[in-house]
Amino acid sequence: MCRSIKTLRPPAIPEKATEEEIRAAALQYVRKVSGFRAPAAHNQEVFDAAVDAIAEATRDLLEGLHVRGAGAGVAVAG
């Protein structure tokens, strides 16, 4: 696991994750998987598309998660 990717749901963070936190985690994931800290110009488009897709999937995940003890029907992000 990438150590710079942090847990983005309560109780690890006090409130819902910000867009900045979600995109930072997505970027770290894409960097780890691709092996590139920054892509070459000819890979920039696919690199950026991957960050966008991972960020969207992360938002969907966080919006759908329900944590026991967080209150009935309370989503942890949204």
Backbone as a chain_set.jsonl record, in Angstrom:
{"seq": "MCRSIKTLRPPAIPEKATEEEIRAAALQYVRKVSGFRAPAAHNQEVFDAAVDAIAEATRDLLEGLHVRGAGAGVAVAG", "coords": {"N": [[0.852, -1.191, 0.0], [0.448, 2.209, -0.694], [2.093, 4.47, 1.221], [1.585, 7.19, 1.447], [-1.043, 7.533, 0.855], [-3.908, 8.262, 2.522], [-6.446, 7.147, 4.861], [-9.727, 7.947, 3.99], [-12.131, 8.313, 5.331], [-14.398, 8.896, 8.092], [-13.765, 7.21, 11.194], [-11.172, 8.082, 10.775], [-10.635, 10.543, 9.626], [-12.021, 13.658, 10.657], [-14.244, 14.789, 9.283], [-16.126, 14.611, 6.166], [-14.252, 13.612, 3.286], [-12.346, 15.932, 1.404], [-12.496, 17.314, -1.947], [-9.932, 17.851, -2.79], [-8.387, 16.112, -1.159], [-9.319, 13.638, -2.08], [-8.525, 13.689, -4.8], [-5.747, 13.871, -4.444], [-5.18, 11.386, -3.278], [-5.969, 9.735, -5.404], [-4.112, 10.507, -7.348], [-1.709, 9.667, -6.122], [-2.149, 6.912, -6.117], [-2.238, 6.343, -8.909], [0.345, 7.129, -9.609], [1.811, 5.227, -8.162], [0.966, 2.765, -9.292], [1.609, 3.122, -12.008], [4.291, 3.62, -11.905], [5.481, 5.983, -12.411], [6.375, 9.215, -11.377], [5.74, 11.592, -12.58], [4.192, 11.797, -15.688], [5.514, 11.257, -19.022], [5.21, 13.554, -21.755], [3.798, 12.321, -23.866], [2.282, 10.491, -22.496], [0.652, 11.9, -20.839], [-2.135, 12.452, -21.187], [-3.479, 9.937, -20.829], [-2.61, 9.363, -18.263], [-3.738, 11.496, -16.762], [-6.444, 10.933, -17.265], [-6.688, 8.511, -15.934], [-6.275, 9.337, -13.264], [-8.566, 10.947, -12.957], [-10.59, 8.977, -13.25], [-10.053, 7.251, -11.081], [-10.419, 9.045, -8.96], [-13.157, 9.589, -9.265], [-14.232, 7.014, -8.809], [-13.433, 6.729, -6.174], [-14.895, 8.778, -4.893], [-17.498, 7.757, -5.344], [-17.315, 5.368, -3.88], [-16.851, 6.351, -1.225], [-19.201, 7.833, -0.857], [-21.068, 5.809, -0.781], [-20.417, 4.21, 1.388], [-21.231, 3.034, 4.643], [-20.74, 3.461, 7.995], [-20.609, 1.525, 10.835], [-22.029, 2.601, 13.877], [-21.89, 5.226, 13.2], [-24.281, 6.389, 13.09], [-27.682, 5.915, 12.155], [-28.093, 5.209, 8.812], [-26.331, 7.164, 7.957], [-24.221, 8.448, 5.658], [-20.704, 8.458, 5.025], [-19.434, 10.302, 3.45], [-19.937, 12.781, 0.859]], "CA": [[0.0, 0.0, 0.0], [1.166, 3.472, -0.766], [2.023, 5.065, 2.554], [1.107, 8.563, 1.424], [-2.495, 7.526, 0.698], [-4.491, 8.121, 3.853], [-7.845, 6.751, 4.947], [-10.531, 9.128, 3.713], [-13.46, 8.244, 5.944], [-14.408, 8.919, 9.554], [-13.21, 8.175, 12.139], [-9.78, 8.429, 10.471], [-10.662, 12.002, 9.481], [-13.218, 14.087, 11.388], [-15.362, 15.125, 8.404], [-16.012, 13.961, 4.862], [-13.048, 13.937, 2.523], [-12.472, 17.026, 0.449], [-12.125, 16.987, -3.327], [-8.454, 17.885, -2.84], [-7.887, 14.867, -0.563], [-9.668, 12.536, -2.983], [-7.646, 13.764, -5.981], [-4.375, 13.565, -4.017], [-5.103, 9.933, -3.131], [-6.031, 9.164, -6.749], [-2.815, 10.773, -7.987], [-0.711, 8.778, -5.52], [-2.427, 5.565, -6.6], [-1.812, 6.25, -10.308], [1.812, 7.174, -9.595], [2.318, 3.943, -7.665], [0.673, 1.703, -10.251], [2.314, 3.372, -13.266], [5.735, 3.69, -11.678], [5.951, 7.313, -12.811], [5.966, 10.334, -10.536], [5.112, 12.485, -13.554], [4.255, 11.115, -16.978], [6.063, 11.923, -20.199], [4.169, 14.292, -22.479], [2.973, 11.413, -24.666], [1.439, 9.709, -21.587], [-0.078, 12.81, -19.947], [-3.591, 12.315, -21.328], [-3.944, 8.695, -20.202], [-2.307, 9.517, -16.833], [-4.784, 12.371, -16.209], [-7.718, 10.208, -17.327], [-6.67, 7.524, -14.853], [-6.495, 10.072, -12.001], [-9.988, 11.315, -12.941], [-11.397, 7.772, -13.039], [-9.834, 6.788, -9.702], [-11.071, 10.023, -8.081], [-14.599, 9.353, -9.36], [-14.518, 5.757, -8.119], [-13.245, 6.983, -4.74], [-16.081, 9.528, -4.447], [-18.617, 6.809, -5.319], [-17.103, 4.476, -2.742], [-17.058, 7.071, 0.028], [-20.609, 8.194, -0.747], [-21.855, 4.61, -0.529], [-20.042, 3.537, 2.63], [-21.913, 3.325, 5.902], [-19.884, 2.988, 9.075], [-21.36, 1.19, 12.049], [-21.8, 3.54, 14.964], [-21.893, 6.599, 12.684], [-25.668, 6.833, 13.048], [-28.479, 5.165, 11.191], [-28.208, 5.736, 7.472], [-25.46, 8.309, 7.726], [-23.091, 8.169, 4.78], [-19.499, 9.093, 5.554], [-18.978, 11.365, 2.545], [-20.983, 13.042, -0.103]], "C": [[0.879, 1.229, 0.0], [1.02, 4.192, 0.576], [1.492, 6.486, 2.565], [-0.387, 8.655, 1.115], [-3.093, 7.293, 2.069], [-5.937, 7.667, 3.767], [-8.703, 8.0, 4.833], [-11.952, 9.045, 4.27], [-13.344, 8.372, 7.457], [-14.36, 7.492, 10.078], [-11.759, 8.57, 11.855], [-9.623, 9.926, 10.218], [-11.985, 12.47, 10.074], [-14.435, 14.379, 10.513], [-15.177, 14.414, 7.07], [-14.776, 14.462, 4.126], [-13.327, 15.073, 1.553], [-12.11, 16.535, -0.945], [-10.606, 16.943, -3.465], [-7.854, 16.599, -2.271], [-8.153, 13.668, -1.468], [-8.75, 12.528, -4.198], [-6.199, 13.447, -5.626], [-4.193, 12.059, -3.857], [-5.113, 9.25, -4.497], [-4.702, 9.342, -7.478], [-1.743, 9.845, -7.435], [-0.901, 7.343, -6.003], [-1.924, 5.386, -8.036], [-0.291, 6.298, -10.408], [2.393, 5.826, -9.184], [2.151, 2.847, -8.718], [1.481, 1.88, -11.54], [3.833, 3.34, -13.103], [6.336, 5.018, -12.074], [5.455, 8.367, -11.833], [5.247, 11.363, -11.384], [5.25, 11.813, -14.915], [4.985, 11.935, -18.036], [4.901, 12.576, -20.938], [3.242, 13.363, -23.261], [2.08, 10.508, -23.815], [0.549, 10.584, -20.713], [-1.591, 12.602, -19.999], [-4.112, 11.067, -20.621], [-3.696, 8.729, -18.689], [-3.407, 10.345, -16.163], [-6.145, 11.681, -16.201], [-7.805, 9.163, -16.217], [-6.904, 8.198, -13.501], [-7.969, 10.45, -11.883], [-10.864, 10.109, -12.619], [-11.268, 7.258, -11.612], [-10.504, 7.742, -8.721], [-12.586, 9.816, -8.087], [-15.0, 8.073, -8.617], [-14.397, 5.933, -6.607], [-14.434, 7.747, -4.177], [-17.286, 8.601, -4.336], [-18.513, 5.878, -4.126], [-17.422, 5.178, -1.428], [-18.516, 7.469, 0.234], [-21.485, 6.999, -0.399], [-21.551, 3.9, 0.774], [-20.905, 3.987, 3.8], [-21.088, 2.68, 6.991], [-20.737, 2.714, 10.292], [-21.018, 2.174, 13.156], [-21.789, 4.989, 14.496], [-23.304, 7.176, 12.658], [-26.409, 6.106, 11.954], [-28.552, 5.883, 9.858], [-27.34, 6.939, 7.166], [-24.29, 7.875, 6.847], [-21.891, 8.96, 5.275], [-18.966, 10.187, 4.653], [-20.095, 11.681, 1.57], [-20.908, 14.323, -0.799]], "O": [[1.934, 1.258, 0.634], [-0.099, 4.483, 0.999], [0.995, 6.947, 3.593], [-0.944, 9.753, 1.113], [-2.835, 6.273, 2.708], [-6.574, 7.788, 2.721], [-8.441, 9.0, 5.502], [-12.87, 9.654, 3.721], [-12.324, 8.006, 8.041], [-14.902, 6.61, 9.413], [-11.173, 9.327, 12.629], [-8.595, 10.51, 10.558], [-12.978, 11.747, 9.999], [-15.565, 14.225, 10.978], [-14.194, 13.703, 6.867], [-14.324, 15.589, 4.326], [-14.404, 15.159, 0.962], [-11.497, 15.48, -1.106], [-10.065, 16.095, -4.174], [-6.91, 16.055, -2.844], [-7.305, 12.787, -1.603], [-8.247, 11.474, -4.586], [-5.494, 12.821, -6.418], [-3.165, 11.514, -4.258], [-4.362, 8.302, -4.727], [-4.228, 8.424, -8.147], [-0.951, 9.293, -8.198], [0.074, 6.64, -6.268], [-1.261, 4.396, -8.344], [0.297, 5.577, -11.214], [3.351, 5.344, -9.787], [3.085, 2.096, -8.998], [1.98, 0.903, -12.1], [4.563, 3.066, -14.056], [7.557, 5.176, -12.077], [4.272, 8.412, -11.498], [4.252, 11.944, -10.951], [6.323, 11.312, -15.25], [5.059, 13.161, -17.946], [3.745, 12.19, -20.761], [2.034, 13.592, -23.312], [1.209, 9.826, -24.354], [-0.235, 10.061, -19.921], [-2.25, 12.58, -18.959], [-5.097, 11.143, -19.886], [-4.488, 8.184, -17.92], [-3.943, 9.952, -15.127], [-6.911, 11.824, -15.249], [-8.868, 8.957, -15.631], [-7.657, 7.679, -12.677], [-8.561, 10.289, -10.816], [-11.781, 10.209, -11.804], [-12.263, 6.87, -10.999], [-11.1, 7.293, -7.742], [-13.225, 9.86, -7.036], [-15.989, 8.058, -7.885], [-15.172, 5.351, -5.848], [-14.934, 7.411, -3.103], [-18.017, 8.651, -3.347], [-19.503, 5.625, -3.44], [-18.179, 4.655, -0.61], [-19.016, 7.448, 1.358], [-22.538, 7.164, 0.217], [-22.343, 3.072, 1.225], [-21.258, 5.16, 3.924], [-20.771, 1.492, 6.923], [-21.502, 3.574, 10.729], [-19.856, 2.533, 13.345], [-21.686, 5.896, 15.322], [-23.502, 8.32, 12.251], [-25.823, 5.726, 10.94], [-29.014, 7.021, 9.777], [-27.6, 7.659, 6.202], [-23.475, 7.042, 7.243], [-22.051, 10.019, 5.88], [-18.097, 10.946, 5.082], [-21.076, 10.944, 1.467], [-21.761, 14.623, -1.635]]}, "num_chains": 1, "name": "protein.A"}
